[in-house]
């Protein structure tokens, strides 16, 4: 299958939570980790999130010049998985800071820097989307969540590497974790990783993981 090189990046508490209870956003990354993330974004052709991340966090999904240096910014394509097209008109991803691709199951149009395409019936077909992105020249794709999107990419065997920054905090409760979705119900469905590297970053630590999919 033709697909981009897929990198998942996220930040979590040491109990694996990526937001507060009730999905309320929380800045988890340290300043040092933010610099790493923006450099990683700058190396990628596209950044992908789900609609729930857009609705909860309203991210810009852009690269900040202060982290990569003047004249070195290459704004990646912003991709939103949004089956029912719920992206608000005033969302940050709709502003002309970079090009935006919204992937739905219900409508298609192109207006300025925003393009909307259909890919799938009831839910976005990730396998087909990977082929579409590859054909459009996306060779390196950064997936930034949320938890359901991360699970779907892992479950479908689409991830090549994963970075998780763990901050020294505990959130607890039923706050969303790194991977959501339906999860594994059998031992053979558990997704295993090789720890490629582990390092201290700005008071927390960063894991570089490689999924070990069954051949």
MDTraj code that builds the backbone (N, CA, C; nanometers):
import mdtraj as md
import numpy as np

residues = "UNK UNK UNK UNK UNK UNK UNK UNK UNK UNK UNK UNK UNK UNK UNK UNK UNK UNK UNK UNK UNK UNK UNK UNK UNK UNK UNK UNK UNK UNK UNK UNK UNK UNK UNK UNK UNK UNK UNK UNK UNK UNK UNK UNK UNK UNK UNK UNK UNK UNK UNK UNK UNK UNK UNK UNK UNK UNK UNK UNK UNK UNK UNK UNK UNK UNK UNK UNK UNK UNK UNK UNK UNK UNK UNK UNK UNK UNK UNK UNK UNK UNK UNK UNK UNK UNK UNK UNK UNK UNK UNK UNK UNK UNK UNK UNK UNK UNK UNK UNK UNK UNK UNK UNK UNK UNK UNK UNK UNK UNK UNK UNK UNK UNK UNK UNK UNK UNK UNK UNK UNK UNK UNK UNK UNK UNK UNK UNK UNK UNK UNK UNK UNK UNK UNK UNK UNK UNK UNK UNK UNK UNK UNK UNK UNK UNK UNK UNK UNK UNK UNK UNK UNK UNK UNK UNK UNK UNK UNK UNK UNK UNK UNK UNK UNK UNK UNK UNK UNK UNK UNK UNK UNK UNK UNK UNK UNK UNK UNK UNK UNK UNK UNK UNK UNK UNK UNK UNK UNK UNK UNK UNK UNK UNK UNK UNK UNK UNK UNK UNK UNK UNK UNK UNK UNK UNK UNK UNK UNK UNK UNK UNK UNK UNK UNK".split()
xyz = np.array([
    [0.0831, -0.1192, 0.0000],
    [0.0000, 0.0000, 0.0000],
    [0.0872, 0.1251, 0.0000],
    [0.0532, 0.2209, -0.0833],
    [0.1219, 0.3484, -0.0845],
    [0.0696, 0.4334, 0.0309],
    [0.1602, 0.4817, 0.1136],
    [0.1196, 0.5674, 0.2249],
    [0.2376, 0.6524, 0.2689],
    [0.2094, 0.7654, 0.3351],
    [0.3184, 0.8438, 0.3923],
    [0.3821, 0.7713, 0.5098],
    [0.5004, 0.8171, 0.5479],
    [0.5626, 0.7752, 0.6730],
    [0.4842, 0.8438, 0.7841],
    [0.4226, 0.7659, 0.8729],
    [0.3301, 0.8210, 0.9733],
    [0.3971, 0.8257, 1.1104],
    [0.3962, 0.9443, 1.1698],
    [0.4526, 0.9668, 1.3033],
    [0.3405, 1.0142, 1.3953],
    [0.3224, 0.9467, 1.5076],
    [0.2304, 0.9956, 1.6108],
    [0.3125, 1.0731, 1.7129],
    [0.2621, 1.1894, 1.7521],
    [0.3248, 1.2651, 1.8598],
    [0.2177, 1.3085, 1.9587],
    [0.2447, 1.2896, 2.0878],
    [0.1513, 1.3372, 2.1890],
    [0.2254, 1.3624, 2.3192],
    [0.1570, 1.4340, 2.4093],
    [0.2100, 1.4604, 2.5428],
    [0.1091, 1.4077, 2.6442],
    [0.1582, 1.3460, 2.7502],
    [0.0692, 1.2823, 2.8482],
    [0.1233, 1.2976, 2.9888],
    [0.0331, 1.2822, 3.0854],
    [0.0738, 1.2704, 3.2248],
    [0.1369, 1.1325, 3.2447],
    [0.1954, 1.1103, 3.3622],
    [0.2587, 0.9801, 3.3812],
    [0.1569, 0.8679, 3.3968],
    [0.0288, 0.9022, 3.4155],
    [-0.0758, 0.7994, 3.4126],
    [-0.1445, 0.7949, 3.2763],
    [-0.0799, 0.8508, 3.1742],
    [-0.1242, 0.8321, 3.0370],
    [-0.2411, 0.9176, 2.9914],
    [-0.2717, 1.0260, 3.0636],
    [-0.3834, 1.1124, 3.0265],
    [-0.3342, 1.2288, 2.9404],
    [-0.4154, 1.2673, 2.8411],
    [-0.3739, 1.3741, 2.7508],
    [-0.4572, 1.5019, 2.7686],
    [-0.5530, 1.5005, 2.8604],
    [-0.6362, 1.6173, 2.8897],
    [-0.6948, 1.5990, 3.0289],
    [-0.7645, 1.7011, 3.0758],
    [-0.8302, 1.6926, 3.2062],
    [-0.9602, 1.6130, 3.1959],
    [-1.0175, 1.5781, 3.3093],
    [-1.1485, 1.5139, 3.3123],
    [-1.2485, 1.6043, 3.2391],
    [-1.3363, 1.5418, 3.1604],
    [-1.4298, 1.6189, 3.0800],
    [-1.3694, 1.6677, 2.9499],
    [-1.2507, 1.6156, 2.9157],
    [-1.1797, 1.6519, 2.7918],
    [-1.1368, 1.7978, 2.7876],
    [-1.1278, 1.8602, 2.9058],
    [-1.0813, 1.9985, 2.9100],
    [-0.9322, 2.0025, 2.8777],
    [-0.8915, 2.0928, 2.7873],
    [-0.7510, 2.0961, 2.7450],
    [-0.6572, 2.1378, 2.8580],
    [-0.5355, 2.0879, 2.8524],
    [-0.4322, 2.1196, 2.9503],
    [-0.2982, 2.1189, 2.8785],
    [-0.2200, 2.2241, 2.8977],
    [-0.0865, 2.2259, 2.8393],
    [0.0027, 2.1311, 2.9188],
    [0.0466, 2.0255, 2.8542],
    [0.1269, 1.9228, 2.9214],
    [0.2747, 1.9337, 2.8843],
    [0.3027, 1.9674, 2.7594],
    [0.4419, 1.9764, 2.7137],
    [0.5159, 2.0902, 2.7825],
    [0.6422, 2.0668, 2.8118],
    [0.7301, 2.1722, 2.8608],
    [0.7727, 2.2600, 2.7434],
    [0.8351, 2.3719, 2.7731],
    [0.8840, 2.4603, 2.6660],
    [0.9861, 2.3881, 2.5781],
    [1.0706, 2.3065, 2.6411],
    [1.1692, 2.2305, 2.5642],
    [1.1016, 2.1306, 2.4712],
    [0.9928, 2.0686, 2.5184],
    [0.9222, 1.9737, 2.4332],
    [0.8475, 2.0457, 2.3216],
    [0.7936, 2.1642, 2.3502],
    [0.7269, 2.2414, 2.2458],
    [0.8235, 2.2742, 2.1323],
    [0.9467, 2.3068, 2.1665],
    [1.0480, 2.3343, 2.0633],
    [1.0699, 2.2097, 1.9773],
    [1.0758, 2.0932, 2.0429],
    [1.0922, 1.9683, 1.9667],
    [0.9744, 1.9452, 1.8738],
    [0.8524, 1.9684, 1.9237],
    [0.7327, 1.9442, 1.8438],
    [0.7288, 2.0352, 1.7211],
    [0.7613, 2.1618, 1.7387],
    [0.7563, 2.2542, 1.6255],
    [0.8636, 2.2211, 1.5215],
    [0.9787, 2.1760, 1.5662],
    [1.0816, 2.1318, 1.4716],
    [1.0340, 2.0083, 1.3956],
    [0.9649, 1.9180, 1.4656],
    [0.9105, 1.7984, 1.4010],
    [0.8030, 1.8367, 1.3002],
    [0.7133, 1.9271, 1.3384],
    [0.6111, 1.9744, 1.2441],
    [0.6754, 2.0311, 1.1179],
    [0.7835, 2.1062, 1.1374],
    [0.8490, 2.1724, 1.0253],
    [0.9119, 2.0739, 0.9280],
    [0.9362, 1.9509, 0.9755],
    [0.9958, 1.8470, 0.8912],
    [0.8903, 1.7659, 0.8170],
    [0.7630, 1.7854, 0.8533],
    [0.6562, 1.7029, 0.7970],
    [0.5801, 1.7772, 0.6869],
    [0.5190, 1.6999, 0.5980],
    [0.4398, 1.7571, 0.4893],
    [0.2986, 1.7919, 0.5346],
    [0.2494, 1.7229, 0.6380],
    [0.1123, 1.7446, 0.6833],
    [0.1000, 1.7076, 0.8303],
    [0.0041, 1.7743, 0.8988],
    [-0.0306, 1.7450, 1.0380],
    [-0.1776, 1.7072, 1.0420],
    [-0.2117, 1.5992, 1.1121],
    [-0.3485, 1.5496, 1.1146],
    [-0.4033, 1.5433, 1.2567],
    [-0.5284, 1.5886, 1.2735],
    [-0.6014, 1.5723, 1.3991],
    [-0.7450, 1.5341, 1.3671],
    [-0.8190, 1.4936, 1.4703],
    [-0.9610, 1.4653, 1.4553],
    [-1.0445, 1.5864, 1.4919],
    [-1.1701, 1.5824, 1.4572],
    [-1.2607, 1.6941, 1.4833],
    [-1.2759, 1.7217, 1.6327],
    [-1.2689, 1.6194, 1.7163],
    [-1.2838, 1.6421, 1.8605],
    [-1.1705, 1.7296, 1.9144],
    [-1.0503, 1.7148, 1.8593],
    [-0.9381, 1.8005, 1.8987],
    [-0.9633, 1.9439, 1.8563],
    [-1.0171, 1.9617, 1.7361],
    [-1.0490, 2.0966, 1.6881],
    [-1.1534, 2.1620, 1.7781],
    [-1.2583, 2.0869, 1.8134],
    [-1.3665, 2.1423, 1.8950],
    [-1.3216, 2.1704, 2.0386],
    [-1.2332, 2.0862, 2.0924],
    [-1.1911, 2.1022, 2.2320],
    [-1.0770, 2.2020, 2.2485],
    [-0.9784, 2.1964, 2.1572],
    [-0.8550, 2.2740, 2.1743],
    [-0.8415, 2.3916, 2.0789],
    [-0.9119, 2.3867, 1.9653],
    [-0.8995, 2.4887, 1.8600],
    [-0.7530, 2.5162, 1.8253],
    [-0.6772, 2.4133, 1.7862],
    [-0.5342, 2.4322, 1.7588],
    [-0.5104, 2.5033, 1.6250],
    [-0.3967, 2.5723, 1.6172],
    [-0.3582, 2.6357, 1.4907],
    [-0.2910, 2.5357, 1.3967],
    [-0.2196, 2.4378, 1.4540],
    [-0.1471, 2.3360, 1.3765],
    [-0.0478, 2.3997, 1.2802],
    [0.0213, 2.5022, 1.3288],
    [0.1221, 2.5696, 1.2483],
    [0.2573, 2.5606, 1.3178],
    [0.3615, 2.6027, 1.2471],
    [0.4977, 2.6044, 1.3005],
    [0.5312, 2.7469, 1.3431],
    [0.5812, 2.7628, 1.4657],
    [0.6204, 2.8940, 1.5152],
    [0.7667, 2.9214, 1.4819],
    [0.7891, 3.0396, 1.4255],
    [0.9230, 3.0768, 1.3805],
    [1.0245, 3.0767, 1.4938],
    [0.9797, 3.1110, 1.6160],
    [1.0747, 3.1219, 1.7274],
    [1.1403, 2.9887, 1.7619],
    [1.0776, 2.8781, 1.7224],
    [1.1329, 2.7460, 1.7525],
    [1.2237, 2.6910, 1.6428],
    [1.2061, 2.7394, 1.5195],
    [1.2825, 2.6813, 1.4079],
    [1.3763, 2.7808, 1.3417],
    [1.3615, 2.9094, 1.3725],
    [1.4506, 3.0101, 1.3158],
    [1.3862, 3.0894, 1.2033],
    [1.4276, 3.2141, 1.1917],
    [1.3726, 3.3040, 1.0896],
    [1.4020, 3.2528, 0.9492],
    [1.2984, 3.2545, 0.8653],
    [1.3151, 3.2137, 0.7263],
    [1.3199, 3.0634, 0.7033],
    [1.3021, 2.9843, 0.8109],
    [1.3118, 2.8382, 0.7974],
    [1.1766, 2.7678, 0.8091],
    [1.0706, 2.8446, 0.8310],
    [0.9391, 2.7841, 0.8522],
    [0.8798, 2.7322, 0.7223],
    [0.8340, 2.6076, 0.7238],
    [0.7609, 2.5469, 0.6114],
    [0.6285, 2.4963, 0.6686],
    [0.5219, 2.5740, 0.6513],
    [0.3944, 2.5356, 0.7116],
    [0.3384, 2.4108, 0.6436],
    [0.3196, 2.3027, 0.7207],
    [0.2629, 2.1801, 0.6629],
    [0.1133, 2.1946, 0.6363],
    [0.0623, 2.1081, 0.5511],
    [-0.0817, 2.0989, 0.5268],
    [-0.1504, 2.0551, 0.6556],
    [-0.2601, 2.1214, 0.6917],
    [-0.3376, 2.0833, 0.8097],
    [-0.4534, 1.9946, 0.7654],
    [-0.4653, 1.8779, 0.8277],
    [-0.5697, 1.7817, 0.7908],
    [-0.6590, 1.7566, 0.9121],
    [-0.7906, 1.7651, 0.8910],
    [-0.8869, 1.7379, 0.9974],
    [-0.9784, 1.6239, 0.9544],
    [-0.9853, 1.5184, 1.0347],
    [-1.0809, 1.4107, 1.0112],
    [-1.2139, 1.4532, 1.0720],
    [-1.3127, 1.4755, 0.9868],
    [-1.4381, 1.5374, 1.0312],
    [-1.5533, 1.4770, 0.9510],
    [-1.5938, 1.3566, 0.9862],
    [-1.6914, 1.2805, 0.9072],
    [-1.8164, 1.3600, 0.8744],
    [-1.8720, 1.4317, 0.9730],
    [-1.9998, 1.5012, 0.9528],
    [-1.9830, 1.6511, 0.9297],
    [-1.8615, 1.6943, 0.9045],
    [-1.8272, 1.8338, 0.8768],
    [-1.8808, 1.9277, 0.9855],
    [-1.8190, 1.9161, 1.1027],
    [-1.8576, 1.9997, 1.2169],
    [-1.7550, 2.1092, 1.2467],
    [-1.6547, 2.1237, 1.1617],
    [-1.5519, 2.2251, 1.1855],
    [-1.6133, 2.3651, 1.1815],
    [-1.6023, 2.4429, 1.2890],
    [-1.6604, 2.5774, 1.2897],
    [-1.5912, 2.6690, 1.1884],
    [-1.6669, 2.7601, 1.1309],
    [-1.6113, 2.8527, 1.0328],
    [-1.5020, 2.9403, 1.0914],
    [-1.5100, 2.9672, 1.2227],
    [-1.4115, 3.0547, 1.2863],
    [-1.2996, 2.9774, 1.3557],
    [-1.2896, 2.8463, 1.3315],
    [-1.1828, 2.7665, 1.3916],
    [-1.0466, 2.8124, 1.3390],
    [-0.9436, 2.7949, 1.4212],
    [-0.8089, 2.8364, 1.3806],
    [-0.7635, 2.7667, 1.2525],
    [-0.8034, 2.6398, 1.2353],
    [-0.7596, 2.5673, 1.1152],
    [-0.8250, 2.6205, 0.9876],
    [-0.9288, 2.7039, 1.0029],
    [-0.9946, 2.7622, 0.8859],
    [-0.9313, 2.8955, 0.8455],
    [-0.8391, 2.9458, 0.9284],
    [-0.7745, 3.0733, 0.8985],
    [-0.6575, 3.0523, 0.8036],
    [-0.6233, 3.1545, 0.7246],
    [-0.5244, 3.1373, 0.6162],
    [-0.3792, 3.1379, 0.6607],
    [-0.3491, 3.0733, 0.7744],
    [-0.2099, 3.0612, 0.8181],
    [-0.1369, 2.9508, 0.7420],
    [-0.2155, 2.8561, 0.6892],
    [-0.1624, 2.7430, 0.6126],
    [-0.2793, 2.6809, 0.5376],
    [-0.2490, 2.5911, 0.4449],
    [-0.3556, 2.5211, 0.3729],
    [-0.4197, 2.4173, 0.4638],
    [-0.5493, 2.3935, 0.4427],
    [-0.6245, 2.2992, 0.5255],
    [-0.7026, 2.2026, 0.4376],
    [-0.6963, 2.0747, 0.4738],
    [-0.7746, 1.9704, 0.4078],
    [-0.8658, 1.9080, 0.5125],
    [-0.9972, 1.9180, 0.4915],
    [-1.0941, 1.8563, 0.5817],
    [-1.1502, 1.7320, 0.5136],
    [-1.1412, 1.6196, 0.5835],
    [-1.1819, 1.4915, 0.5253],
    [-1.3152, 1.4504, 0.5869],
    [-1.4177, 1.4350, 0.5028],
    [-1.5529, 1.4054, 0.5486],
    [-1.6081, 1.2809, 0.4804],
    [-1.7349, 1.2521, 0.5120],
    [-1.8081, 1.1476, 0.4395],
    [-1.9322, 1.2080, 0.3742],
    [-1.9423, 1.3431, 0.3752],
    [-2.0699, 1.4033, 0.3369],
    [-2.0641, 1.5145, 0.2334],
    [-1.9506, 1.5800, 0.2144],
    [-1.9496, 1.6894, 0.1170],
    [-1.8094, 1.7165, 0.0656],
    [-1.8025, 1.7878, -0.0453],
    [-1.6761, 1.8242, -0.1065],
    [-1.6858, 1.9662, -0.1599],
    [-1.5820, 2.0450, -0.1386],
    [-1.5721, 2.1753, -0.2031],
    [-1.4324, 2.2312, -0.1795],
    [-1.3996, 2.3356, -0.2510],
    [-1.2713, 2.4031, -0.2327],
    [-1.2974, 2.5529, -0.2315],
    [-1.2456, 2.6199, -0.1282],
    [-1.2650, 2.7634, -0.1146],
    [-1.1371, 2.8239, -0.0579],
    [-1.0635, 2.8916, -0.1438],
    [-0.9379, 2.9514, -0.1009],
    [-0.8374, 2.8480, -0.0542],
    [-0.7914, 2.8623, 0.0697],
    [-0.6898, 2.7727, 0.1253],
    [-0.7506, 2.6485, 0.1889],
    [-0.8840, 2.6365, 0.1887],
    [-0.9524, 2.5228, 0.2515],
    [-1.0126, 2.4320, 0.1449],
    [-0.9820, 2.3031, 0.1539],
    [-1.0402, 2.2032, 0.0643],
    [-1.1105, 2.0973, 0.1480],
    [-1.2276, 2.0546, 0.1041],
    [-1.3045, 1.9509, 0.1727],
    [-1.3241, 1.8349, 0.0759],
    [-1.2884, 1.7132, 0.1195],
    [-1.3038, 1.5959, 0.0337],
    [-1.3805, 1.4860, 0.1066],
    [-1.4482, 1.4010, 0.0291],
    [-1.5170, 1.2837, 0.0840],
    [-1.4244, 1.1631, 0.0746],
    [-1.4208, 1.0847, 0.1832],
    [-1.3365, 0.9649, 0.1843],
    [-1.3971, 0.8647, 0.2816],
    [-1.4837, 0.7793, 0.2317],
    [-1.5509, 0.6819, 0.3167],
    [-1.6998, 0.7079, 0.3227],
    [-1.7720, 0.6138, 0.3840],
    [-1.9175, 0.6226, 0.3909],
    [-1.9645, 0.6710, 0.5287],
    [-1.9666, 0.5827, 0.6287],
    [-2.0107, 0.6228, 0.7620],
    [-1.8996, 0.6909, 0.8408],
    [-1.7751, 0.6504, 0.8152],
    [-1.6601, 0.7094, 0.8824],
    [-1.5469, 0.7220, 0.7816],
    [-1.4521, 0.8074, 0.8110],
    [-1.3418, 0.8288, 0.7184],
    [-1.2622, 0.7000, 0.7015],
    [-1.2350, 0.6649, 0.5768],
    [-1.1574, 0.5461, 0.5424],
    [-1.0089, 0.5829, 0.5463],
    [-0.9405, 0.5460, 0.6551],
    [-0.8009, 0.5852, 0.6723],
    [-0.7081, 0.5222, 0.5687],
    [-0.7354, 0.3983, 0.5305],
    [-0.6510, 0.3311, 0.4319],
    [-0.6561, 0.4062, 0.2988],
    [-0.7761, 0.4383, 0.2560],
    [-0.7930, 0.5136, 0.1315],
    [-0.7317, 0.6526, 0.1425],
    [-0.7484, 0.7159, 0.2598],
    [-0.6931, 0.8495, 0.2794],
    [-0.5415, 0.8487, 0.2684],
    [-0.4771, 0.7459, 0.3210],
    [-0.3315, 0.7382, 0.3110],
    [-0.2865, 0.7363, 0.1648],
    [-0.3587, 0.6641, 0.0818],
    [-0.3263, 0.6584, -0.0607],
    [-0.3493, 0.7937, -0.1277],
    [-0.4586, 0.8607, -0.0893],
    [-0.4876, 0.9938, -0.1447],
    [-0.3767, 1.0916, -0.1075],
    [-0.3355, 1.0893, 0.0189],
    [-0.2312, 1.1812, 0.0635],
    [-0.0985, 1.1528, -0.0054],
    [-0.0662, 1.0250, -0.0213],
    [0.0576, 0.9886, -0.0905],
    [0.0557, 1.0402, -0.2336],
    [-0.0578, 1.0222, -0.3010],
    [-0.0701, 1.0688, -0.4394],
    [-0.0608, 1.2209, -0.4482],
    [-0.0926, 1.2887, -0.3397],
    [-0.0842, 1.4353, -0.3366],
    [0.0540, 1.4838, -0.2936],
    [0.1456, 1.3925, -0.2745],
    [0.2828, 1.4312, -0.2422],
    [0.3170, 1.4347, -0.0949],
    [0.2258, 1.3897, -0.0084],
    [0.2548, 1.3852, 0.1355],
    [0.3387, 1.2605, 0.1638],
    [0.4623, 1.2827, 0.2031],
    [0.5527, 1.1707, 0.2306],
    [0.5760, 1.1498, 0.3799],
    [0.5575, 1.2550, 0.4587],
    [0.5737, 1.2437, 0.6039],
    [0.4531, 1.3097, 0.6698],
    [0.3768, 1.2303, 0.7451],
    [0.2527, 1.2750, 0.8073],
    [0.2655, 1.2688, 0.9592],
    [0.2363, 1.3797, 1.0254],
    [0.2401, 1.3863, 1.1712],
    [0.0982, 1.3805, 1.2254],
    [0.0682, 1.2804, 1.3072],
    [-0.0636, 1.2637, 1.3678],
    [-0.0564, 1.3126, 1.5120],
    [-0.1388, 1.4126, 1.5461],
    [-0.1353, 1.4716, 1.6796],
    [-0.2615, 1.4447, 1.7617],
    [-0.3456, 1.3519, 1.7174],
    [-0.4581, 1.3115, 1.8025],
    [-0.5925, 1.3613, 1.7540],
    [-0.6907, 1.3417, 1.8442],
    [-0.6870, 1.2947, 1.9828],
    [-0.6803, 1.1434, 1.9963],
    [-0.7298, 1.0970, 2.1107],
    [-0.7086, 0.9581, 2.1490],
    [-0.7756, 0.8588, 2.0544],
    [-0.8942, 0.8913, 2.0031],
    [-0.9629, 0.8007, 1.9108],
    [-0.8873, 0.7904, 1.7793],
    [-0.8389, 0.9037, 1.7300],
    [-0.7620, 0.9050, 1.6048],
    [-0.6334, 0.8254, 1.6220],
    [-0.5644, 0.8450, 1.7337],
    [-0.4404, 0.7701, 1.7582],
    [-0.4679, 0.6200, 1.7588],
    [-0.5751, 0.5769, 1.8262],
    [-0.6085, 0.4350, 1.8282],
    [-0.6364, 0.3816, 1.6881],
    [-0.7122, 0.4561, 1.6078],
    [-0.7470, 0.4095, 1.4737],
    [-0.6224, 0.3918, 1.3874],
    [-0.5272, 0.4831, 1.3972],
    [-0.4035, 0.4697, 1.3202],
    [-0.3229, 0.3487, 1.3675],
    [-0.3148, 0.3296, 1.4987],
    [-0.2408, 0.2149, 1.5513],
    [-0.3103, 0.0842, 1.5161],
    [-0.4420, 0.0803, 1.5345],
    [-0.5194, -0.0420, 1.5092],
    [-0.5072, -0.0873, 1.3640],
    [-0.5010, 0.0099, 1.2732],
    [-0.4934, -0.0227, 1.1306],
    [-0.3507, -0.0445, 1.0808],
    [-0.2545, -0.0444, 1.1730],
    [-0.1160, -0.0731, 1.1354],
    [-0.0531, 0.0325, 1.0464],
    [-0.0928, 0.1579, 1.0642],
    [-0.0469, 0.2653, 0.9760],
    [0.0693, 0.3454, 1.0337],
    [0.1060, 0.3190, 1.1595],
    [0.2052, 0.4020, 1.2287],
    [0.3457, 0.3454, 1.2116],
    [0.4399, 0.4330, 1.1780],
    [0.5797, 0.3927, 1.1626],
    [0.6627, 0.4233, 1.2870],
    [0.6308, 0.5321, 1.3548],
    [0.7000, 0.5645, 1.4794],
    [0.6116, 0.6550, 1.5641],
    [0.6438, 0.6603, 1.6939],
    [0.5596, 0.7339, 1.7872],
    [0.6462, 0.8006, 1.8925],
    [0.6158, 0.9270, 1.9199],
    [0.6846, 1.0006, 2.0255],
    [0.5822, 1.0366, 2.1331],
    [0.6143, 1.0054, 2.2582],
    [0.5283, 1.0423, 2.3701],
    [0.6122, 1.1151, 2.4740],
    [0.5740, 1.2410, 2.5008],
    [0.6374, 1.3161, 2.6088],
    [0.5537, 1.2972, 2.7351],
    [0.6166, 1.2493, 2.8423],
    [0.5486, 1.2300, 2.9701],
    [0.5907, 1.3403, 3.0672],
    [0.4923, 1.4180, 3.1124],
    [0.5177, 1.5210, 3.2127],
    [0.5009, 1.4603, 3.3516],
    [0.5742, 1.5096, 3.4508],
    [0.5665, 1.4527, 3.5864],
    [0.4429, 1.5010, 3.6612],
    [0.3253, 1.4686, 3.6084],
    [0.1975, 1.5020, 3.6719],
    [0.1054, 1.3804, 3.6627],
    [0.0074, 1.3751, 3.7518],
    [-0.0973, 1.2730, 3.7452],
    [-0.2319, 1.3431, 3.7380],
    [-0.3176, 1.2984, 3.6462],
    [-0.4497, 1.3581, 3.6274],
    [-0.5586, 1.2683, 3.6852],
    [-0.5510, 1.1382, 3.6599],
    [-0.6443, 1.0436, 3.7173],
    [-0.7842, 1.0508, 3.6585],
    [-0.8776, 0.9825, 3.7249],
    [-1.0170, 0.9837, 3.6823],
    [-1.0381, 0.9246, 3.5443],
    [-1.1451, 0.9696, 3.4780],
    [-1.1776, 0.9177, 3.3451],
    [-1.1355, 1.0145, 3.2353],
    [-1.0296, 1.0906, 3.2621],
    [-0.9743, 1.1797, 3.1602],
    [-0.9277, 1.0973, 3.0406],
    [-0.9334, 1.1536, 2.9178],
    [-0.8933, 1.0774, 2.7998],
    [-0.7466, 1.0373, 2.8035],
    [-0.7185, 0.9153, 2.7584],
    [-0.5826, 0.8644, 2.7555],
    [-0.5199, 0.8799, 2.6189],
    [-0.3973, 0.8321, 2.6069],
    [-0.3226, 0.8435, 2.4815],
    [-0.3997, 0.7797, 2.3669],
    [-0.4526, 0.6614, 2.3881],
    [-0.5283, 0.5906, 2.2845],
    [-0.6667, 0.5578, 2.3373],
    [-0.7695, 0.5939, 2.2612],
    [-0.9072, 0.5682, 2.3021],
    [-0.9708, 0.4625, 2.2153],
    [-1.0817, 0.4976, 2.1509],
    [-1.1501, 0.4002, 2.0663],
    [-1.2038, 0.2844, 2.1469],
    [-1.2236, 0.1722, 2.0789],
    [-1.2789, 0.0550, 2.1479],
    [-1.1730, -0.0207, 2.2267],
    [-1.0451, 0.0001, 2.1942],
    [-0.9374, -0.0660, 2.2669],
    [-0.9283, -0.2148, 2.2396],
    [-0.8276, -0.2770, 2.2996],
    [-0.8040, -0.4203, 2.2815],
    [-0.8881, -0.4999, 2.3805],
    [-0.9579, -0.6015, 2.3309],
    [-1.0368, -0.6898, 2.4175],
    [-0.9715, -0.8269, 2.4326],
    [-0.8721, -0.8558, 2.3471],
    [-0.7981, -0.9821, 2.3544],
    [-0.6492, -0.9509, 2.3591],
    [-0.5738, -1.0399, 2.4220],
    [-0.4294, -1.0179, 2.4356],
    [-0.3627, -1.0000, 2.3007],
    [-0.4095, -1.0739, 2.2009],
    [-0.3455, -1.0645, 2.0693],
    [-0.3730, -0.9313, 1.9995],
    [-0.4688, -0.8536, 2.0523],
    [-0.4994, -0.7228, 1.9928],
    [-0.4171, -0.6094, 2.0541],
    [-0.3451, -0.6395, 2.1615],
    [-0.2613, -0.5380, 2.2248],
    [-0.1508, -0.4963, 2.1277],
    [-0.1271, -0.3659, 2.1160],
    [-0.0253, -0.3152, 2.0241],
    [0.1072, -0.3043, 2.0984],
    [0.2076, -0.3726, 2.0480],
    [0.3380, -0.3776, 2.1138],
    [0.4358, -0.2821, 2.0458],
    [0.5339, -0.2362, 2.1249],
    [0.6318, -0.1405, 2.0745],
    [0.7734, -0.1823, 2.1125],
    [0.8669, -0.1376, 2.0318],
    [1.0081, -0.1379, 2.0695],
    [1.0407, 0.0019, 2.1195],
    [1.1063, 0.0125, 2.2356],
    [1.1525, 0.1426, 2.2827],
    [1.2826, 0.1741, 2.2106],
    [1.2747, 0.2662, 2.1179],
    [1.3904, 0.3024, 2.0362],
    [1.4866, 0.3906, 2.1150],
    [1.4280, 0.4854, 2.1911],
    [1.5107, 0.5794, 2.2664],
    [1.4278, 0.6386, 2.3794],
    [1.4962, 0.6758, 2.4878],
    [1.4308, 0.7423, 2.5999],
    [1.5243, 0.8510, 2.6512],
    [1.4715, 0.9737, 2.6667],
    [1.5583, 1.0831, 2.7108],
    [1.4826, 1.1819, 2.7978],
    [1.5551, 1.2509, 2.8841],
    [1.4976, 1.3571, 2.9656],
    [1.4782, 1.4797, 2.8773],
    [1.3594, 1.5402, 2.8869],
    [1.3306, 1.6633, 2.8118],
    [1.2549, 1.7578, 2.9046],
    [1.3186, 1.8673, 2.9419],
    [1.2523, 1.9735, 3.0160],
    [1.1707, 1.9308, 3.1360],
    [1.2258, 1.8501, 3.2238],
    [1.1560, 1.8090, 3.3446],
    [1.0738, 1.6824, 3.3293],
    [1.0478, 1.6418, 3.2071],
    [0.9768, 1.5175, 3.1813],
    [1.0679, 1.4214, 3.1063],
    [1.0083, 1.3225, 3.0401],
    [1.0907, 1.2347, 2.9572],
    [1.0163, 1.1995, 2.8297],
    [1.0943, 1.1742, 2.7266],
    [1.0419, 1.1470, 2.5929],
    [1.0719, 1.0035, 2.5542],
    [0.9671, 0.9320, 2.5129],
    [0.9838, 0.7968, 2.4594],
    [0.9702, 0.8006, 2.3083],
    [1.0654, 0.7382, 2.2391],
    [1.0578, 0.7186, 2.0945],
    [1.0280, 0.5707, 2.0728],
    [0.9110, 0.5416, 2.0179],
    [0.8602, 0.4042, 2.0090],
    [0.8407, 0.3629, 1.8644],
    [0.8669, 0.2345, 1.8376],
    [0.8423, 0.1764, 1.7053],
    [0.7402, 0.0637, 1.7198],
    [0.6227, 0.0749, 1.6564],
    [0.5229, -0.0339, 1.6668],
    [0.5769, -0.1648, 1.6102],
    [0.5444, -0.2725, 1.6797],
    [0.5893, -0.4061, 1.6356],
    [0.4667, -0.4835, 1.5860],
    [0.4281, -0.4557, 1.4628],
    [0.3101, -0.5220, 1.4068],
    [0.3450, -0.6633, 1.3632],
    [0.2470, -0.7524, 1.3769],
    [0.2653, -0.8901, 1.3313],
    [0.2735, -0.8923, 1.1797],
    [0.3699, -0.9670, 1.1285],
    [0.3863, -0.9773, 0.9831],
    [0.2939, -1.0829, 0.9272],
])
top = md.Topology()
chain = top.add_chain()
for i, resn in enumerate(residues, 1):
    res = top.add_residue(resn, chain, resSeq=i)
    for name in ("N", "CA", "C"):
        top.add_atom(name, md.element.get_by_symbol(name[0]), res)
traj = md.Trajectory(xyz[None], top)
